[in-house]
Every structure is written in structure tokens, then in C-alpha cells.
């Protein structure tokens, strides 16, 4: 019985999320654009699929992944567990939290790969770029950025450094990279910061941040528990531009090698 | 029939591949680090089945419904040639999709608690509720304005990197004046505003606009709307923290 109740209430809450969006779209369609939508039947079926998809997705996450993920975040930050795996003596040092950083990295990367909004943007970018930007290339680049960001954010909570030092440094890196990265990637890279953190990543990452801030001595859950999402949305910008820079560098080197080969062949 | 079944099986496999890393990470930590058996195997398995099915349906519906409607509206607005209605649409889309966002509601309530504990507002139900609602509307307003600015950029061909840098500068300046408690929340609010439905829709809108206006490159000009939608809330929330 509980299952159908969950399914129903999740479906209703997703429906309420969709209603304002559908209202805006169809309101403008009928009142301003005043033209029938092409393939209206197909579009509506597609939207229904989106609705059903998100409902199932959330239901499954609530049932299987979130409880396990939250429990893990709690257990990994538990002082008893940390005492058992520590590598220093005396008071707990920041390095004793190494499993937390590994977990932060791994969960950041893996949840980003599964993030539906990122899949959507990657599909679009692949289509628009005529295949030059691979769906997987972009997703992996973003995932690495989120992973590094969350691992670094966890480190920040453990040592208690102010968040804006990290964010401002990140901004400086982004600005410098913007001047050197291939121009076509820049808008997409800026976008990838915002798409990484939605359905899958936020609840798991928030649990990790809260667990850390509650158990590390001297941190307040209210002040230090926030901020992980900010890290997860800044670092993908850097990693996506880096991905484009590396691919450009490699193709340039390849080109140089080829011209050199051709030159040598012509001399022979 | 067989063909569509095959296509469904194919996207099902795609979803399995997308979700496999999470299962591996959780399994690894459970078995090797925490060394505890998993409880409730049956609900775990059924949950995993639902996640896989859900992702498959979502991707299916995305290409069938969400992308086409976003692009066809962008085309229609471009052909109509009315920038006024386009900007109104952009604002409503940003504001309307954000104001009811569950992640935002959660974070606004949390922020109200922080502000009350820090003594910025009275520690009472009423003042906390009004603070949370104020914050929600601030963020929703900022996303609406962000999409408007982003659409104007596509129309006027403004350089995105200069705009983003000005935004960064504003964040840095405001950070040094804003109260400490609001900073983490403000930075986070940029990430939570863009939901699973908004992102494909807004992306399709930007790409659709850039492809319908001559002289615009969909790759260079079509992307970037989400970037504004995740930067502007930071600025607005920092400002909100300073005013209240």
C-alpha cells in the first residue's frame, strides 16, 4: 500500500512542478503565437513520458539510492569509523578523512554521469556541434569537474577555511582560461556549471556536507554545511574548458606531426 | 512493433550504463570500506529498476516533447519578430519554473533558520516564514531576469565572457559586504535553481533562437542561458542578505 501511496504523491508533486511550465508554454502558444503546435500529439506524449520518467526516477532514488547514500555519508564521517581508519596520532587531522574525500570524488563523478539535465545538454551540444563535441566526452569532463569540486569542498569543511577564498580563486582560473580556450566551447562550459546539480547530485551531496559539518569539531552545520553545491557548479566550468583545450592541443600536435611526416616524405 | 521494442531495449541499456557508476561506487564502499551487508535487498532492487525505467522514459520524452516544443517556440517568436513578447516569455519561463522548485523551497527554509540563529531576523515562525518567502521570490526573480538578459544577449550579440566576468566581479564585491551566514547559501542558490525540466527547455530555447536569427552561431550564441541562470541568483541573494 505504501508503495502506491509514494508513487501517487511523487507523481502529483512532479505534476505540480510541470503545471506552471506547461501553463506558460501553452499560454504563450495560444495567446501570443496563435499558431497550432506541430505534431501536438507527439509533443504531449513526449511531455507525459518526461513526467512519468521523472516520477519513476525519483521514486527509485528515494527507495534505493538516497537511503544508502545518506547512511554512507553518515557512517564515513562518524568519529568511531574515523578512529578505526586514521593514519595520524593525537587529535584527528584533516588527512584522517581520506575515505571521505575518496567517497566525495567517486559519488560526485558517478551521480553526475547519471544526471538527466546534463544528458539533455550533452545531446543538444552534440547535435549542434555536428558531432564535434561527444556526448560522453562532455559528460565525463563535467563529471571530473564535479568530483574534484566536491572532494575539495569536503576538504574545506574539514579544515574550516572560508568558502569565498576557493570560489574567488576558481573565478580567476575561469577568467584566465576563457582567454585561452577555443571560443566555441566557452558558452557551453559556462552552462555546464549550472546543469550538473539537480535531481541526483544535490540530495546526496547535501547529506555529505551536513554529515561532515555536524561531526567535525568546531564546524556548524548551519554555516559550513552549505557550499558543496557551489563547488560542484564552479569546477565543471574549469574542467570543460580544460577538456576543450587538451583536445585542441592534441589535434594541433597531431597536425604538426602529420605535416612533418609529409615534409620528410617529400624530401625523400 | 518489434522495431520500437528494440529501440526501447536499446535506450534501456543506455540507462543501465549511465547508472552503473553509482551502483559500483555504493557497492564498493559498502563492501570494502564500511564492510556492512546491505539491508532491504528487495526494495533496493526494485528501486534500481525504477531509476533505470525513469531515466529511459525521461530521455525518450525529452527528444519527443521537450526539445521540439522549446525550439518551435523559439522559431515562432523569431518569425513573429516581437522582441517584447519574447522577453516576457523568457521572464515567465525563468520565474515560473523556479518559484515552485522543491530544492529551492528546502534551501530557503534552511536559510531562514540560519538567519534567525545568527540574529539577523527575529527567531519567530512568522518572521522566518516571511524571510524564506522573500528569498524564494528573490531567487525566482533573479532567474527570470537572467533568462531575459541571456535572450537579449542572443538578440544583440553581446559578448558572453565579458558579461560573465562582470557578474563574477559583482559576486566578489558583494561577498565582502554581505553577512557571513548568507554567503554559503547564496553560492549554493546558483546551483539549485536549474531543474531537470527547465534545463532542456531553456537550452532548446537558446539554440532555437540562435539558429533562427541570421548571423548567429547556435554553438556560440545558443548556449549560455543556464550560465546566467546560475550566476544571477548568487548576486541577488547576496544583495538580499545585505538589505534584510
Boltz contact constraints between the chains, C-beta under 6 A:
constraints:
  - contact:
      token1: [A, 20]
      token2: [B, 96]
      max_distance: 6.0
  - contact:
      token1: [A, 20]
      token2: [B, 100]
      max_distance: 6.0
  - contact:
      token1: [A, 21]
      token2: [B, 97]
      max_distance: 6.0
  - contact:
      token1: [A, 21]
      token2: [B, 197]
      max_distance: 6.0
  - contact:
      token1: [A, 24]
      token2: [B, 92]
      max_distance: 6.0
  - contact:
      token1: [A, 24]
      token2: [B, 93]
      max_distance: 6.0
  - contact:
      token1: [A, 24]
      token2: [B, 96]
      max_distance: 6.0
  - contact:
      token1: [A, 28]
      token2: [B, 89]
      max_distance: 6.0
  - contact:
      token1: [A, 32]
      token2: [B, 85]
      max_distance: 6.0
  - contact:
      token1: [A, 33]
      token2: [B, 76]
      max_distance: 6.0
  - contact:
      token1: [A, 42]
      token2: [B, 64]
      max_distance: 6.0
  - contact:
      token1: [A, 43]
      token2: [B, 65]
      max_distance: 6.0
  - contact:
      token1: [A, 43]
      token2: [B, 68]
      max_distance: 6.0
  - contact:
      token1: [A, 43]
      token2: [B, 69]
      max_distance: 6.0
  - contact:
      token1: [A, 46]
      token2: [B, 61]
      max_distance: 6.0
  - contact:
      token1: [A, 46]
      token2: [B, 64]
      max_distance: 6.0
  - contact:
      token1: [A, 46]
      token2: [B, 65]
      max_distance: 6.0
  - contact:
      token1: [A, 47]
      token2: [B, 65]
      max_distance: 6.0
  - contact:
      token1: [A, 49]
      token2: [B, 57]
      max_distance: 6.0
  - contact:
      token1: [A, 49]
      token2: [B, 60]
      max_distance: 6.0
  - contact:
      token1: [A, 49]
      token2: [B, 61]
      max_distance: 6.0
  - contact:
      token1: [A, 50]
      token2: [B, 58]
      max_distance: 6.0
  - contact:
      token1: [A, 50]
      token2: [B, 61]
      max_distance: 6.0
  - contact:
      token1: [A, 50]
      token2: [B, 66]
      max_distance: 6.0
  - contact:
      token1: [A, 52]
      token2: [B, 57]
      max_distance: 6.0
  - contact:
      token1: [A, 53]
      token2: [B, 54]
      max_distance: 6.0
  - contact:
      token1: [A, 53]
      token2: [B, 57]
      max_distance: 6.0
  - contact:
      token1: [A, 53]
      token2: [B, 58]
      max_distance: 6.0
  - contact:
      token1: [A, 53]
      token2: [B, 61]
      max_distance: 6.0
  - contact:
      token1: [A, 54]
      token2: [B, 58]
      max_distance: 6.0
  - contact:
      token1: [A, 56]
      token2: [B, 50]
      max_distance: 6.0
  - contact:
      token1: [A, 56]
      token2: [B, 53]
      max_distance: 6.0
  - contact:
      token1: [A, 56]
      token2: [B, 54]
      max_distance: 6.0
  - contact:
      token1: [A, 57]
      token2: [B, 51]
      max_distance: 6.0
  - contact:
      token1: [A, 57]
      token2: [B, 54]
      max_distance: 6.0
  - contact:
      token1: [A, 57]
      token2: [B, 55]
      max_distance: 6.0
  - contact:
      token1: [A, 59]
      token2: [B, 50]
      max_distance: 6.0
  - contact:
      token1: [A, 60]
      token2: [B, 47]
      max_distance: 6.0
  - contact:
      token1: [A, 60]
      token2: [B, 50]
      max_distance: 6.0
  - contact:
      token1: [A, 60]
      token2: [B, 51]
      max_distance: 6.0
  - contact:
      token1: [A, 60]
      token2: [B, 54]
      max_distance: 6.0
  - contact:
      token1: [A, 61]
      token2: [B, 51]
      max_distance: 6.0
  - contact:
      token1: [A, 63]
      token2: [B, 43]
      max_distance: 6.0
  - contact:
      token1: [A, 63]
      token2: [B, 47]
      max_distance: 6.0
  - contact:
      token1: [A, 64]
      token2: [B, 44]
      max_distance: 6.0
  - contact:
      token1: [A, 64]
      token2: [B, 47]
      max_distance: 6.0
  - contact:
      token1: [A, 64]
      token2: [B, 48]
      max_distance: 6.0
  - contact:
      token1: [A, 68]
      token2: [B, 26]
      max_distance: 6.0
  - contact:
      token1: [A, 72]
      token2: [B, 29]
      max_distance: 6.0
  - contact:
      token1: [A, 75]
      token2: [B, 34]
      max_distance: 6.0
  - contact:
      token1: [A, 99]
      token2: [B, 33]
      max_distance: 6.0
  - contact:
      token1: [A, 106]
      token2: [B, 25]
      max_distance: 6.0
  - contact:
      token1: [A, 107]
      token2: [B, 25]
      max_distance: 6.0
  - contact:
      token1: [A, 110]
      token2: [B, 21]
      max_distance: 6.0
  - contact:
      token1: [A, 110]
      token2: [B, 22]
      max_distance: 6.0
  - contact:
      token1: [A, 110]
      token2: [B, 25]
      max_distance: 6.0
  - contact:
      token1: [A, 113]
      token2: [B, 18]
      max_distance: 6.0
  - contact:
      token1: [A, 113]
      token2: [B, 21]
      max_distance: 6.0
  - contact:
      token1: [A, 114]
      token2: [B, 18]
      max_distance: 6.0
  - contact:
      token1: [A, 114]
      token2: [B, 19]
      max_distance: 6.0
  - contact:
      token1: [A, 114]
      token2: [B, 22]
      max_distance: 6.0
  - contact:
      token1: [A, 116]
      token2: [B, 58]
      max_distance: 6.0
  - contact:
      token1: [A, 116]
      token2: [B, 196]
      max_distance: 6.0
  - contact:
      token1: [A, 117]
      token2: [B, 196]
      max_distance: 6.0
  - contact:
      token1: [A, 117]
      token2: [B, 199]
      max_distance: 6.0
  - contact:
      token1: [A, 120]
      token2: [B, 62]
      max_distance: 6.0
  - contact:
      token1: [A, 120]
      token2: [B, 199]
      max_distance: 6.0
  - contact:
      token1: [A, 120]
      token2: [B, 200]
      max_distance: 6.0
  - contact:
      token1: [A, 121]
      token2: [B, 203]
      max_distance: 6.0
  - contact:
      token1: [A, 124]
      token2: [B, 203]
      max_distance: 6.0
  - contact:
      token1: [A, 128]
      token2: [B, 207]
      max_distance: 6.0
  - contact:
      token1: [A, 128]
      token2: [B, 218]
      max_distance: 6.0
  - contact:
      token1: [A, 128]
      token2: [B, 219]
      max_distance: 6.0
  - contact:
      token1: [A, 129]
      token2: [B, 219]
      max_distance: 6.0
  - contact:
      token1: [A, 163]
      token2: [B, 184]
      max_distance: 6.0
  - contact:
      token1: [A, 164]
      token2: [B, 175]
      max_distance: 6.0
  - contact:
      token1: [A, 168]
      token2: [B, 172]
      max_distance: 6.0
  - contact:
      token1: [A, 171]
      token2: [B, 168]
      max_distance: 6.0
  - contact:
      token1: [A, 175]
      token2: [B, 165]
      max_distance: 6.0
  - contact:
      token1: [A, 178]
      token2: [B, 161]
      max_distance: 6.0
  - contact:
      token1: [A, 184]
      token2: [B, 219]
      max_distance: 6.0
  - contact:
      token1: [A, 184]
      token2: [B, 220]
      max_distance: 6.0
  - contact:
      token1: [A, 186]
      token2: [B, 161]
      max_distance: 6.0
  - contact:
      token1: [A, 187]
      token2: [B, 160]
      max_distance: 6.0
  - contact:
      token1: [A, 187]
      token2: [B, 223]
      max_distance: 6.0
  - contact:
      token1: [A, 187]
      token2: [B, 224]
      max_distance: 6.0
  - contact:
      token1: [A, 188]
      token2: [B, 223]
      max_distance: 6.0
  - contact:
      token1: [A, 190]
      token2: [B, 164]
      max_distance: 6.0
  - contact:
      token1: [A, 190]
      token2: [B, 224]
      max_distance: 6.0
  - contact:
      token1: [A, 190]
      token2: [B, 227]
      max_distance: 6.0
  - contact:
      token1: [A, 191]
      token2: [B, 223]
      max_distance: 6.0
  - contact:
      token1: [A, 191]
      token2: [B, 226]
      max_distance: 6.0
  - contact:
      token1: [A, 191]
      token2: [B, 227]
      max_distance: 6.0
  - contact:
      token1: [A, 193]
      token2: [B, 230]
      max_distance: 6.0
  - contact:
      token1: [A, 194]
      token2: [B, 194]
      max_distance: 6.0
  - contact:
      token1: [A, 194]
      token2: [B, 226]
      max_distance: 6.0
  - contact:
      token1: [A, 194]
      token2: [B, 230]
      max_distance: 6.0
  - contact:
      token1: [A, 195]
      token2: [B, 199]
      max_distance: 6.0
  - contact:
      token1: [A, 195]
      token2: [B, 226]
      max_distance: 6.0
  - contact:
      token1: [A, 197]
      token2: [B, 191]
      max_distance: 6.0
  - contact:
      token1: [A, 198]
      token2: [B, 195]
      max_distance: 6.0
  - contact:
      token1: [A, 198]
      token2: [B, 196]
      max_distance: 6.0
  - contact:
      token1: [A, 199]
      token2: [B, 196]
      max_distance: 6.0
  - contact:
      token1: [A, 202]
      token2: [B, 103]
      max_distance: 6.0
  - contact:
      token1: [A, 222]
      token2: [B, 114]
      max_distance: 6.0
  - contact:
      token1: [A, 226]
      token2: [B, 184]
      max_distance: 6.0
  - contact:
      token1: [A, 226]
      token2: [B, 185]
      max_distance: 6.0
  - contact:
      token1: [A, 226]
      token2: [B, 188]
      max_distance: 6.0
  - contact:
      token1: [A, 227]
      token2: [B, 184]
      max_distance: 6.0
  - contact:
      token1: [A, 227]
      token2: [B, 187]
      max_distance: 6.0
  - contact:
      token1: [A, 229]
      token2: [B, 188]
      max_distance: 6.0
  - contact:
      token1: [A, 229]
      token2: [B, 191]
      max_distance: 6.0
  - contact:
      token1: [A, 230]
      token2: [B, 187]
      max_distance: 6.0
  - contact:
      token1: [A, 230]
      token2: [B, 188]
      max_distance: 6.0
  - contact:
      token1: [A, 233]
      token2: [B, 191]
      max_distance: 6.0
  - contact:
      token1: [A, 233]
      token2: [B, 230]
      max_distance: 6.0
